[in-house]
Amino acid sequence: MDFALVSTYVPLILTMSRALLLTCAMQFTKMLPFNVVSAGILLVVYVDAHAHVNVHTSHITSHLMPVAFFLLTHSKNAVTSQYEVWMTIDVVWACACIVLWTANVLRWRSRPVWMTTLLTSTMTLAHLYYTGDSMSLVEVCIRVVIFYILCFVHYHAFVCRVSCDASAHAFVGPHVCLYVLFLQRYILLCAVVLTTILLCQMWVGDKRFSAWSEQRTDKPQVRTVMPHVYDTSIEGGVMDDLLVELRQAQASRV
């Protein structure tokens, strides 16, 4: 995949456009019963997943399922009364996600896929148990865009670094990036900044390693040719034997 081409990012832009359209359409369903809204969103997600099953960028971001899950769990806009517990859960969740990003950057190998999924699921349920924080439409749209960008970056930046196969890595990506949709905005800002710093550091390190590798391959290699050494004593002995055999053959002819 050539990341210098604009066409590489077209599927990502289309996926984000569908998610933003679903987010905006959710604003016109406040007068409808919640069960009707839930059924409609699940139907849209089901049809969208089947329609884009062969689109790789949509697949590695789990299509519209994370956004639908976020919209359904935040539909009632209930604010928590246990603010300290909520902040503690979000801080722990953010730190866990930063550790997962760092593990990918440092190529840590001992990380089961199920552990990442279980950790993210537990933190999401704990977050939703204590809060259903209200958000404006602009903030929700920004979170959706950041989520899909991080999923795209997570897959393509670490697909050659992790020990699991590509399908398992694509499955883990949306779980690792799910914190973008739920964390408190100031904690999310810190987490995104730290993630960006990690990615920039990894990119700079890879660039330096590539430049060093190119210098080694471009450097001419001096090949030392060893002169052929003849053993004159052995060669002389062989010639004497040949002369003796030649003389014996001539004598027999006479």
Rosetta blueprint (number, residue, H / E / L):
1 M L
2 D L
3 F L
4 A L
5 L L
6 V H
7 S H
8 T H
9 Y H
10 V H
11 P H
12 L H
13 I H
14 L H
15 T H
16 M H
17 S H
18 R H
19 A H
20 L H
21 L H
22 L H
23 T H
24 C H
25 A H
26 M H
27 Q L
28 F L
29 T L
30 K L
31 M L
32 L L
33 P L
34 F H
35 N H
36 V H
37 V H
38 S H
39 A H
40 G H
41 I H
42 L H
43 L H
44 V H
45 V H
46 Y H
47 V H
48 D H
49 A H
50 H H
51 A H
52 H L
53 V L
54 N L
55 V L
56 H H
57 T H
58 S H
59 H H
60 I H
61 T L
62 S L
63 H L
64 L L
65 M H
66 P H
67 V H
68 A H
69 F H
70 F H
71 L H
72 L H
73 T H
74 H L
75 S L
76 K L
77 N L
78 A L
79 V L
80 T L
81 S L
82 Q L
83 Y H
84 E H
85 V H
86 W H
87 M H
88 T H
89 I H
90 D H
91 V H
92 V H
93 W H
94 A H
95 C H
96 A H
97 C H
98 I H
99 V H
100 L H
101 W H
102 T H
103 A H
104 N H
105 V H
106 L L
107 R L
108 W L
109 R L
110 S L
111 R L
112 P L
113 V H
114 W H
115 M H
116 T H
117 T H
118 L H
119 L H
120 T H
121 S H
122 T H
123 M H
124 T H
125 L H
126 A H
127 H H
128 L H
129 Y H
130 Y H
131 T L
132 G L
133 D L
134 S L
135 M L
136 S L
137 L H
138 V H
139 E H
140 V H
141 C H
142 I H
143 R H
144 V H
145 V H
146 I H
147 F H
148 Y H
149 I H
150 L H
151 C H
152 F H
153 V H
154 H H
155 Y H
156 H H
157 A H
158 F H
159 V L
160 C L
161 R L
162 V L
163 S L
164 C L
165 D L
166 A H
167 S H
168 A H
169 H H
170 A H
171 F H
172 V H
173 G H
174 P H
175 H H
176 V H
177 C H
178 L L
179 Y H
180 V H
181 L H
182 F H
183 L L
184 Q L
185 R H
186 Y H
187 I H
188 L H
189 L H
190 C H
191 A H
192 V H
193 V H
194 L H
195 T H
196 T H
197 I H
198 L H
199 L H
200 C H
201 Q H
202 M H
203 W H
204 V H
205 G H
206 D H
207 K H
208 R H
209 F H
210 S H
211 A H
212 W H
213 S H
214 E H
215 Q H
216 R H
217 T H
218 D H
219 K L
220 P L
221 Q L
222 V L
223 R L
224 T L
225 V L
226 M L
227 P L
228 H L
229 V L
230 Y L
231 D L
232 T H
233 S H
234 I H
235 E H
236 G H
237 G H
238 V H
239 M H
240 D H
241 D H
242 L H
243 L H
244 V H
245 E H
246 L H
247 R H
248 Q H
249 A H
250 Q H
251 A H
252 S H
253 R H
254 V L
